Structure formats: structure tokens, C-alpha cells
Amino acid sequence: MSIPLPVVGLTAEGCRLRQDRLRSHLKREGLDGALLSEPRYINYFTGYFQRGLSAAAAWVPVAGPVAVVTAGGEAIPAADVALTYTASQCATMVDDQFGGSLQALLPAVGGAKKIGVDQAPRPALLAGRELRDLNPALLKLRRTKDADEIVLIRRAIAGVEASYAAARKFLKPGMSEIEVFALAQQAAVESVGEPIGDFGNDFQAGTPGGPPRLRAIQAGELMPLDLSVIVRGYWADMCRTYCIGGKPTPAQLEAREKVMAALNHVERTAKPGVSCLQLFRDVHAMLDGHNGWSFMHHLGHGFGLTAHESPRLNPNYDDTLQVGDTFTCEPGLYSEGKGPDLKGGVRIEENFLVVPGGVVKLSSCSTEL
């Protein structure tokens, strides 16, 4: 195995752009600054990625220096002031790390009276100040992905695709599903070169999906591998389906062709301004009921700082695609006792970036069963 290149996190330039957008929101709302304590938002605005057990906090004022408090020792690409607090003593974690980090940050907060927050802070430490929830604004801000975010997403996708390449070599009848999980995860970790966080949802053969079991996979079963890799807080989410033993039936091949036709329809028609609900309805009409098979789940969802975020290609939402969205598209067909037996189901999931005039497919590995 070749040694992967080190992962480079979010850039100072990208973080400063995001700080400027946040400051514009703070100014419109008449707020003095933003107090951030959720790890994903500290990373998003300052580039400080927390790996470990220590809490952190950040202060982004409407004007003035950005301050970040950590346990110490880590690089912070887009902070003007770096502060520290005691997170552990003789390698034992203290009880209230958040309280300690906030206490250390208060001098930077100074006399600010109107503060936006991403989580409920300690009331006693911020007595006499007006606190407002920033989460609705933060969800909107983070929806549009910047170039440094796409770099991390692409690295995560490469980790997933390394798992799929490995699976094509090691999958064979008689393996346990938990063994498949372990080998696929190993390939992803080796590809990325650092821990990858959670690792997806579906590792069952002969069913629509589910967590891995101590069960041997059987020749002829379909096995959807719906995998996620997280690189420095940024997710990829993809699915490929494999026929155990490598000899798919005519019905299984037909299901794959229908799923691929649905994916191709979305890739051709998705662009800024297109209704996500309409895309779902289009694909549902193409798939559900064909040969008695069902398409019973969403068509896709946004991803980035979490596995599921806006936009949502789902009958319960009416989102519209925007430039800068990253979203999955995951049509599927499942027999579930109806129509020709698929011995499970076919689901194929691709990752897309919305650009002016259309979409760019970020994922590229084989979709063959």
C-alpha cells in the first residue's frame, strides 16, 4: 500500500470568507458577535478541527479580532487570538470543559451585549446579555460549499471509492457481513490516511439494507453497500450494489438498468432552480411498481458538515436546487416479496455539485453489480 498524502484541512482564505458572511448576518440582526461552541461550526469558520476529547469555543465579533480557545497546541488557520484553558489534569479530563473554555473566552467577548449562539451556553457566565439562536442562519450559510470544502468532500469520496474497489476483489460467498464491513472500512482508512469517523448504514446481503450481521453472505444475493467517510468534518455518502458471486440474474440486471436510467435523468435535468420535489416525483414514477418492485425511500439529500442536510429530494420537502449545493441521488428498486425475486435490492448513489447551468458528478467508480 502506498502512503497517502496528508489531509489538508479548510484554508484560512475560505474561513475568512465564511467569517465575512457571518459578520454580514450579525450586522443585519444588530448583534455584537457570534459565540460558537459546536465543533462543526468552529471548524467551518476558523479551520480548527477537533480530533479528541477536548472542547473548544470561538468568538466572531461583528468587527474586530476572531478569538478561539482550545486545550492548546493545535493550529488555527483563521483566528486572530488563540487562547487556552485547562481541559485535563495529569491526563484526566476535567468535568466541565465547555464552562472552562467559555470562561477563558470571556475577555475576548468583552462588553458585547447582544450575542448569537449555536448552542445554549452557561447562563451564569453570560448573565445580563441578550442571546439569540444562530442555527437557522448557520444552516443557510453552510449550504453553499466553498472550494476548500469541496476539496475535503472529494477526499472523502475517494475514501469511499477505495472501499468499493477493494470490495470488488474480496467479496465472496461465505464471508460474514461484519467481515465485509471491516475490510471495507480498512480500505477507506488506508486511502484517506487518518480516522474517517462513521462508516455508513447498509452492509446486509439479501435485504434492502441494514447494519452488518454475523451472517454469511450467499451466492446470488444483492448487497447494497451504503458507505460514508468523513474527512476533517466533511462527509461523502455513496452506495454501490454487488451481486455476490458475480453472476447477476436477468431480473437483477434489469433493476440496475432502471436505477441507472433514473440517475441519468437526474444528472441531465438537475440545475439551479429545479424543484427537488419534482425530481423525486419523476424518479418515483419511473421506478415504483416496475415489475412489482418498490422504490420506497427518498431520492437523495444534501451533505457536507452532516450526512443529511439541505437540499432534500424527498416528498415531504419542497426544496429547490441552488448553486453550491452538494447532494446525493440514490434511486433503488427492491422486490420485498413482489415481482421477480431480486434477493434484496439495487441501490446506486452518486454525489453531485450544483453549478451554474447544471451539476457536476463528484463520484466516478463502477456501478456494475
C-alpha positions in Angstrom: 0.0 0.0 0.0 1.3 3.4 -0.9 1.3 6.1 1.8 -1.5 8.6 1.2 -0.7 12.4 1.1 -1.5 14.2 4.4 -5.0 15.7 4.5 -5.1 19.4 4.3 -8.0 21.0 6.2 -10.0 24.1 5.5 -8.0 27.1 4.3 -7.6 30.4 6.1 -8.9 32.1 3.0 -12.0 30.0 2.9 -12.6 30.5 6.6 -12.2 34.3 6.3 -14.8 34.4 3.5 -17.2 32.5 5.7 -16.5 34.8 8.6 -17.3 37.8 6.4 -20.7 36.2 5.5 -21.4 35.6 9.2 -20.5 39.1 10.1 -22.9 40.4 7.4 -25.6 38.5 9.1 -24.7 39.7 12.6 -24.7 43.3 11.4 -28.2 42.9 9.8 -29.5 41.4 13.0 -28.0 44.1 15.2 -25.8 41.5 17.0 -22.3 42.2 18.5 -20.9 38.9 17.7 -21.3 35.1 17.5 -20.3 32.7 20.3 -19.6 29.3 18.7 -19.2 26.1 20.7 -20.3 23.3 18.3 -17.2 21.7 16.8 -18.5 21.7 13.2 -19.0 25.5 13.3 -15.7 26.2 14.9 -14.1 24.3 12.1 -16.3 25.9 9.5 -15.4 29.5 10.4 -11.8 29.1 11.8 -10.3 25.9 10.4 -9.8 24.4 13.9 -10.7 20.7 13.5 -11.2 18.9 16.8 -10.0 15.4 17.0 -10.1 14.1 20.5 -11.9 14.8 23.8 -11.3 18.5 24.4 -14.0 21.1 24.0 -13.3 24.5 22.3 -15.1 27.8 21.7 -14.8 30.7 19.3 -15.8 34.3 19.2 -16.5 36.0 15.9 -17.3 39.7 16.6 -19.2 41.9 14.1 -15.9 43.8 13.9 -12.6 43.0 15.4 -10.3 40.0 16.1 -11.6 36.5 16.0 -10.7 34.5 19.1 -10.6 30.8 19.6 -9.9 28.9 22.9 -8.7 25.3 22.8 -6.8 23.0 25.1 -3.7 24.2 23.3 -1.2 23.0 20.7 -3.3 22.9 17.6 -3.0 25.1 14.5 -5.9 27.5 13.9 -5.8 28.8 10.4 -8.2 31.7 10.7 -8.0 33.0 14.3 -6.5 36.4 15.3 -6.3 35.4 19.0 -5.5 31.9 20.3 -6.4 31.2 23.9 -6.1 28.1 26.1 -7.8 26.6 29.1 -7.2 23.6 31.3 -9.0 20.6 29.7 -7.3 17.9 31.6 -5.0 17.4 34.6 -2.4 14.6 34.5 -4.3 13.2 31.5 -7.7 13.1 33.3 -10.4 15.2 31.6 -12.0 17.9 33.8 -15.8 17.8 34.3 -16.9 21.0 32.6 -14.7 21.6 29.6 -17.2 23.9 27.9 -17.5 26.0 31.0 -13.8 26.3 31.2 -13.4 27.2 27.5 -16.1 29.8 27.8 -14.6 31.3 30.9 -11.3 31.7 29.0 -13.1 33.3 26.1 -15.0 36.0 28.1 -12.1 38.6 28.0 -12.4 38.5 24.2 -16.2 38.8 24.3 -15.7 41.9 26.5 -18.8 44.1 26.8 -20.8 42.6 24.0 -24.5 42.6 25.0 -26.3 41.0 22.0 -24.8 37.7 21.1 -25.7 35.0 18.6 -25.1 31.4 19.8 -25.1 28.0 18.2 -25.8 26.1 21.5 -27.2 27.1 24.9 -24.2 28.5 26.9 -23.8 28.7 30.7 -26.4 31.3 31.8 -24.4 32.3 34.8 -21.3 33.2 32.7 -23.3 35.3 30.3 -25.7 37.0 32.7 -27.1 40.3 31.6 -26.6 39.6 27.8 -29.2 39.0 25.2 -28.7 35.7 23.4 -30.2 34.7 20.1 -30.2 31.4 18.3 -27.9 31.4 15.2 -28.8 28.0 13.9 -31.3 29.0 11.2 -28.8 31.4 9.7 -25.9 28.9 10.0 -27.9 26.2 8.2 -28.4 28.7 5.3 -24.8 29.9 5.3 -23.2 26.4 5.2 -25.5 25.1 2.4 -23.3 26.8 -0.3 -20.0 24.9 -0.4 -16.7 26.8 -0.9 -13.7 25.5 -2.9 -11.8 24.3 0.3 -14.9 22.4 1.4 -15.2 20.6 -2.0 -11.5 19.5 -1.7 -12.3 17.7 1.6 -15.5 16.3 0.2 -13.6 14.9 -2.8 -11.1 13.3 -0.5 -13.9 11.7 1.4 -15.4 10.4 -1.8 -12.0 8.9 -2.8 -12.1 7.0 0.5 -15.5 5.6 -0.3 -14.4 4.6 -3.8 -11.3 2.9 -2.4 -13.7 0.7 -0.3 -15.7 -0.2 -3.4 -12.6 -1.1 -5.4 -11.5 -3.3 -2.5 -14.9 -4.9 -2.2 -14.8 -6.0 -5.9 -11.8 -8.0 -5.0 -12.7 -9.5 -1.6 -16.4 -10.1 -1.8 -17.2 -13.9 -2.0 -19.9 -16.3 -0.8 -19.4 -17.4 2.8 -17.9 -14.2 4.2 -19.8 -12.7 7.1 -21.3 -9.2 6.7 -19.2 -8.0 9.6 -16.1 -9.1 7.8 -17.2 -7.2 4.7 -17.7 -4.1 7.0 -14.2 -4.5 8.5 -12.4 -4.9 5.2 -14.2 -2.1 3.5 -13.5 0.3 6.4 -9.9 -0.7 6.4 -9.6 0.2 2.7 -11.2 3.6 3.3 -8.9 4.4 6.3 -5.8 3.4 4.3 -6.9 5.6 1.4 -7.6 8.7 3.5 -4.6 8.3 5.8 -6.4 9.2 9.0 -9.5 8.2 11.0 -12.7 8.6 9.0 -15.5 8.8 11.6 -18.8 6.9 11.0 -18.9 4.5 8.1 -22.3 4.3 6.6 -25.6 2.4 7.1 -26.0 -0.6 4.9 -24.0 -3.8 4.9 -26.6 -6.6 4.6 -26.9 -9.0 1.7 -30.3 -10.2 0.6 -32.2 -7.3 2.2 -32.8 -3.6 1.3 -30.1 -2.7 3.8 -29.1 -2.5 7.5 -26.1 -2.9 9.9 -23.7 -5.8 9.4 -24.6 -9.1 11.0 -22.7 -12.3 11.9 -24.3 -13.9 8.9 -22.6 -15.5 5.8 -23.5 -13.8 2.5 -24.8 -16.2 -0.2 -24.1 -16.5 -3.9 -26.7 -14.7 -5.9 -27.7 -12.2 -3.2 -27.5 -8.5 -3.8 -25.6 -6.5 -1.3 -26.0 -2.7 -1.2 -23.0 -1.1 0.5 -24.1 2.4 1.5 -20.9 3.9 2.9 -19.9 7.2 4.4 -16.5 8.6 5.0 -15.8 11.8 7.0 -12.6 13.8 6.3 -12.0 16.7 8.7 -15.7 17.0 9.4 -16.9 16.7 5.8 -19.0 13.7 4.6 -19.3 11.7 1.5 -22.3 9.4 1.1 -22.5 6.8 -1.7 -23.9 3.4 -2.5 -23.0 0.6 -4.8 -24.7 -2.8 -5.1 -22.9 -6.1 -5.6 -24.1 -9.4 -6.7 -22.4 -12.0 -4.5 -20.6 -14.4 -6.7 -20.6 -12.0 -9.7 -23.4 -13.7 -11.7 -26.4 -11.4 -11.6 -29.8 -12.7 -12.9 -31.6 -11.0 -15.8 -34.1 -9.5 -13.2 -31.2 -8.1 -11.2 -29.6 -6.6 -14.3 -33.0 -5.1 -15.4 -33.4 -3.5 -12.0 -29.9 -2.0 -12.3 -30.7 -0.6 -15.7 -33.8 1.1 -14.4 -31.9 2.6 -11.5 -29.2 3.9 -13.8 -31.9 5.4 -16.1 -33.2 7.3 -13.1 -29.7 8.5 -12.2 -29.1 9.7 -15.7 -32.4 11.6 -15.7 -31.4 13.5 -12.6 -27.9 14.2 -13.9 -29.4 15.6 -17.2 -32.2 17.7 -15.6 -30.9 18.9 -12.3 -29.7 22.5 -12.3 -30.2 25.7 -10.2 -33.9 26.5 -9.8 -35.1 22.9 -10.3 -37.6 21.6 -7.8 -36.2 18.7 -5.7 -39.8 17.5 -5.1 -40.3 17.3 -8.9 -37.1 15.3 -9.3 -38.4 12.9 -6.6 -41.7 12.6 -8.4 -40.1 12.0 -11.7 -38.0 9.1 -10.4 -40.8 7.6 -8.3 -42.9 7.4 -11.4 -40.0 5.8 -13.3 -39.3 3.1 -10.7 -42.0 2.4 -8.2 -44.2 -0.6 -9.3 -41.9 -1.6 -12.2 -42.2 -5.5 -12.3 -43.9 -5.2 -8.9 -40.7 -3.8 -7.3 -40.8 -0.8 -5.0 -38.9 2.4 -4.6 -39.9 3.3 -1.0 -37.4 5.9 0.2 -36.2 9.4 -0.6 -34.3 10.1 -3.8 -31.4 11.9 -2.1 -30.3 14.7 0.2 -27.7 17.4 0.7 -24.5 16.5 2.5 -21.4 18.3 3.8 -21.0 19.1 7.5 -23.5 16.3 8.2 -24.7 13.3 6.3 -28.2 14.8 5.7 -28.8 18.5 5.1 -30.5 20.8 2.6 -31.5 20.3 -0.2 -33.7 17.2 0.3 -35.1 15.2 -2.6 -38.0 13.9 -0.6 -41.8 14.0 -0.9 -42.0 15.7 2.5 -40.0 18.8 1.4 -40.2 21.3 -1.4 -36.6 22.4 -1.8 -35.1 24.0 -4.9 -31.5 23.4 -6.1 -29.0 26.2 -5.6 -25.5 26.8 -7.0 -23.1 25.4 -4.4 -25.3 22.6 -3.2 -23.8 19.2 -2.8 -26.4 16.4 -2.9 -26.8 12.7 -3.2 -29.0 10.9 -5.6 -29.8 7.3 -4.6 -32.7 5.6 -6.6 -33.3 2.0 -5.7 -35.6 -1.0 -6.5 -36.5 -3.7 -4.1 -38.5 -6.9 -4.6 -39.7 -7.4 -1.0 -41.8 -10.5 -2.0 -43.3 -8.9 -5.1 -42.4 -9.4 -8.7 -39.2 -11.4 -9.8 -37.1 -12.0 -6.7 -34.1 -9.7 -6.6 -32.7 -11.4 -3.5 -32.5 -7.9 -1.9 -32.4 -4.8 -4.0 -30.4 -2.5 -6.2 -29.5 1.0 -4.9 -26.8 3.2 -6.6 -25.9 6.5 -5.1 -23.9 9.3 -6.7 -22.7 12.6 -5.3 -23.3 15.9 -7.2 -22.3 19.5 -7.0 -24.7 22.1 -8.4 -23.0 24.6 -10.7 -24.4 27.3 -13.0 -26.4 25.5 -15.7 -26.3 22.0 -14.3 -24.5 19.6 -12.0 -21.0 18.0 -11.8 -20.9 14.4 -10.7 -18.2 14.1 -8.0 -18.3 10.3 -7.7 -17.0 8.1 -10.5 -16.4 4.4 -9.6 -18.0 1.5 -11.4 -21.8 0.9 -10.9 -21.7 -2.7 -12.2 -23.3 -5.3 -10.0 
